Amino acid sequence: MNIALSRAAIVGATGPTGRHLARELQQRGVAVRAVSRATANLDRCFPDPAVECVAADALDAAAVARAVAGCDLVVDCIGLPPDRMADHAATARIVAAAAQETGARLLQVSSWWGFMPVRRLPLNESHPRAGGNTYARARRAAEDVMLAAGAAVIHLPDFFGPHVHTSTLQMPLREAAAGKTMNWIGAADTEREYAFVPDAMAMAADLALRAEAYGRSWVFPGSGPLDARRAAEIASAHLDRRVKVRTAPRWLLRALGLVSADLRAFAPVLDDYLQPIRYDAGRLAELLGPLRTTPYAEAIPATLGGLQAGRGGQNATATDPTA
Ligand SMILES: NC(=O)c1ccc[n+]([C@@H]2O[C@H](COP(=O)([O-])OP(=O)(O)OC[C@H]3O[C@@H](n4cnc5c(N)ncnc54)[C@H](OP(=O)(O)O)[C@@H]3O)[C@@H](O)[C@H]2O)c1
């Protein structure tokens, strides 16, 4: 059943998901209030005067309550750096309480990490959510807060595309766009699935407008299987030069973690990233009908074009390793 929404507050709106979702909601006639901590980020990301910008820290309950007041949808798009992952549950509690106070529906943009360790493929909503690393537990804790508050919780694959700053596909694409070798986590022929962020946020906006969305989890699809070789082939064709790929075995990635803070932060999830992954978005398709995803052969060139034009999101402030 379709529902009417008039105004959505997007908390953590200055990241790629928030920016794309804001546009998709506006296109569906929903007014948008963008909320994040930094006024400068808000002004840079939302020059459109139709988007209302409100600065608030999601760890400040009173500020969040003021920021979402009068909205009928509140979205949590907050991204946190690895050492603050545990704050996801705290921000979820505050955002959920503020939404309930103003009588708004709730949507959370989360990731597939809560399903770690991945035990069976394709990954769907019935996959176990137990055990795993500290990031998986932090994600799950936040999702559980949201589900208990009646939210629709979206589990996104790793994503790429305009404005994306950090992901296991976006970073190698940024290297390719800069004329460098792509550094790839895992073997060159391990197939993993990635979501093009404009596709994902178009589906998220459609989902937000459906009454059936709320109080449930939704696994989102990517654009199908992709390995490093295919990514390099597509990048080479678009950039008109041979893009090389550098892969590293597990032991070397572990060893490099001794000198690289980024790889060290990635260590808890590394083993899951060395495995194939694919997603079963059947539940979402049953509700929304056939899901439109952009093939990598179009989405990767679009991403590279944006990166070459300086629209890759590399100036973003958040530092989540992928999720
Ligand atoms: N990257 C991936 O491949 C991937 C895959 C699946 C899921 N995810 C997850 O999807 C979600 C959305 O991703 P994203 O890349 O759009 O997010 P993001 O860019 O990492 O973060 C979005 C915004 O959250 C804001 N923020 C951080 N702490 C805040 C706080 N205390 N109060 C208010 N705002 C705060 C930041 O803006 P200010 O600095 O202006 O406050 C930031 O721009 C994240 O949880 C991410 O981890 C990511």
The ligand as a Gaussian input file, in Angstrom:
#p B3LYP/6-31G(d) Opt

LIG

0 1
 N       30.604000       2.584000       1.847000
 C       29.941000       1.452000       1.621000
 O       30.257000       0.688000       0.689000
 C       28.762000       1.084000       2.491000
 C       28.090000      -0.093000       2.177000
 C       26.952000      -0.435000       2.902000
 C       26.519000       0.384000       3.932000
 N       27.223000       1.509000       4.248000
 C       26.687000       2.307000       5.374000
 O       25.617000       3.083000       4.867000
 C       25.452000       4.236000       5.703000
 C       25.438000       5.452000       4.819000
 O       26.691000       5.513000       4.126000
 P       27.276000       6.886000       3.610000
 O       28.561000       6.558000       2.887000
 O       26.231000       7.654000       2.927000
 O       27.620000       7.598000       4.993000
 P       28.904000       8.492000       5.379000
 O       29.269000       9.342000       4.218000
 O       29.945000       7.601000       5.944000
 O       28.310000       9.371000       6.551000
 C       27.197000      10.229000       6.314000
 C       27.252000      11.443000       7.179000
 O       27.017000      11.125000       8.539000
 C       27.296000      12.335000       9.236000
 N       27.535000      12.073000      10.642000
 C       28.533000      11.379000      11.221000
 N       28.400000      11.396000      12.553000
 C       27.258000      12.117000      12.814000
 C       26.598000      12.493000      14.005000
 N       27.064000      12.167000      15.220000
 N       25.493000      13.255000      13.901000
 C       25.007000      13.624000      12.684000
 N       25.595000      13.293000      11.520000
 C       26.711000      12.541000      11.592000
 C       28.538000      12.948000       8.543000
 O       28.301000      14.319000       8.256000
 P       28.869000      15.500000       9.194000
 O       30.359000      15.267000       9.309000
 O       28.492000      16.734000       8.453000
 O       28.178000      15.357000      10.495000
 C       28.589000      12.162000       7.219000
 O       28.743000      12.979000       6.075000
 C       26.596000       4.252000       6.690000
 O       26.201000       3.747000       7.926000
 C       27.597000       3.330000       6.018000
 O       28.443000       2.754000       6.966000
 C       28.317000       1.879000       3.539000

